[in-house]
């Protein structure tokens, strides 16, 4: 799947001396296994339970891949400014497909979703990639 996605990716590939960093979105439209997961997994039910509703709408997927050695820390951000929706009736589900060390895991700032002014979006993908061993 990943090999096919890399060959069909429209943007977001960065090859460094140390490895590959890759981003793609809307992959579910082209990759049947992603579409099947979205349509048949329990994630929609889980999201509905969390949002206390009977119906949820899926509108976005994002695939981030970092091969060993392609290291960068994703800067603090909020997802909402990247979306075409506003409000609190949304949720993101982060689902790593491999084991992730705590230092690389998703972190939250309690209550940041209720800040009066959110964190403005940042095109951080290329600007924050660092090769292993390079200065941060």
Legacy VTK file of the C-alpha trace (Angstrom):
# vtk DataFile Version 3.0
C-alpha trace
ASCII
DATASET POLYDATA
POINTS 136 float
0.000 0.000 0.000
2.663 2.511 0.988
4.701 1.822 -2.151
1.622 2.507 -4.276
0.838 5.635 -2.299
4.378 6.941 -2.737
4.210 6.403 -6.481
0.865 8.240 -6.720
1.572 11.045 -4.226
1.007 14.541 -5.470
3.007 16.363 -2.807
4.815 16.128 0.486
7.782 13.881 -0.251
11.084 14.943 1.273
14.149 12.747 0.886
16.945 13.557 3.314
20.381 12.029 3.749
18.909 9.997 6.555
15.575 8.846 5.154
12.187 9.695 3.796
9.479 11.936 5.213
6.150 11.725 3.446
2.720 13.323 3.710
-0.415 12.718 1.684
-4.124 13.294 2.147
-7.386 12.082 0.636
-5.651 8.755 0.023
-8.912 6.935 0.816
-10.233 8.084 -2.560
-7.520 6.148 -4.417
-6.516 3.285 -2.126
-9.223 0.682 -1.605
-7.717 -0.641 1.639
-7.936 2.831 3.222
-11.510 3.289 1.980
-12.498 -0.141 3.354
-11.006 0.728 6.734
-12.854 4.045 6.863
-16.150 2.489 5.846
-15.959 -0.768 7.825
-13.878 -0.136 10.952
-15.377 0.804 14.339
-13.843 4.318 14.213
-17.046 6.027 13.060
-18.942 4.425 15.942
-16.211 5.468 18.386
-16.297 9.056 17.105
-20.105 9.112 17.407
-19.862 7.919 21.014
-17.269 10.583 21.852
-19.358 13.312 20.220
-22.592 11.952 21.737
-24.358 11.797 18.382
-25.940 9.189 16.141
-24.177 10.283 12.954
-20.704 11.390 11.953
-19.291 12.494 8.624
-15.801 11.592 7.487
-14.110 14.310 5.479
-10.346 14.014 5.666
-7.471 11.602 6.026
-3.820 12.442 6.468
-0.950 10.013 6.113
2.404 10.920 7.669
5.323 8.555 7.174
8.819 8.964 8.548
11.349 6.276 7.850
13.984 5.657 10.511
16.463 8.528 10.428
14.087 11.113 8.921
13.584 12.911 12.200
11.742 16.078 12.972
9.458 17.107 15.759
6.061 18.233 14.565
5.591 21.707 16.037
2.693 22.424 18.372
-0.433 23.054 16.338
-4.186 22.667 16.404
-5.894 20.665 13.678
-8.968 22.877 13.287
-7.281 25.741 11.354
-6.336 23.216 8.646
-9.927 22.047 8.250
-12.845 23.553 6.367
-15.104 23.374 9.448
-15.381 25.302 12.700
-16.639 24.413 16.125
-16.350 21.702 18.711
-18.420 19.042 16.948
-15.354 17.511 15.304
-12.696 15.039 16.301
-9.367 13.800 15.036
-8.267 10.234 15.458
-4.509 9.630 15.558
-3.685 6.066 14.757
-0.050 5.005 14.436
0.427 1.870 12.374
3.720 0.952 14.045
5.018 1.123 17.597
5.821 4.688 18.624
8.105 5.721 21.455
6.606 8.109 23.998
8.951 10.915 22.861
7.387 10.668 19.381
3.765 10.164 20.406
0.920 12.621 20.069
0.711 15.096 22.955
-2.138 17.337 24.073
-2.342 20.659 25.880
-5.362 20.338 28.152
-8.020 22.934 27.318
-6.208 24.337 24.261
-9.256 23.589 22.109
-11.113 26.269 24.079
-8.520 29.052 23.732
-10.123 32.307 22.542
-7.661 32.591 19.668
-6.365 29.384 18.182
-2.885 28.650 16.968
-2.571 29.901 13.360
-1.800 27.220 10.764
1.835 26.750 9.802
3.131 25.092 6.656
5.533 23.140 8.815
6.021 20.088 6.643
9.244 21.043 4.830
10.432 23.795 7.158
10.847 21.514 10.190
12.437 18.404 8.667
15.900 17.730 10.044
18.276 15.010 8.980
19.452 12.795 11.799
22.467 14.386 13.383
21.866 17.860 11.957
21.365 20.957 14.086
17.776 21.670 15.107
LINES 1 137
136 0 1 2 3 4 5 6 7 8 9 10 11 12 13 14 15 16 17 18 19 20 21 22 23 24 25 26 27 28 29 30 31 32 33 34 35 36 37 38 39 40 41 42 43 44 45 46 47 48 49 50 51 52 53 54 55 56 57 58 59 60 61 62 63 64 65 66 67 68 69 70 71 72 73 74 75 76 77 78 79 80 81 82 83 84 85 86 87 88 89 90 91 92 93 94 95 96 97 98 99 100 101 102 103 104 105 106 107 108 109 110 111 112 113 114 115 116 117 118 119 120 121 122 123 124 125 126 127 128 129 130 131 132 133 134 135
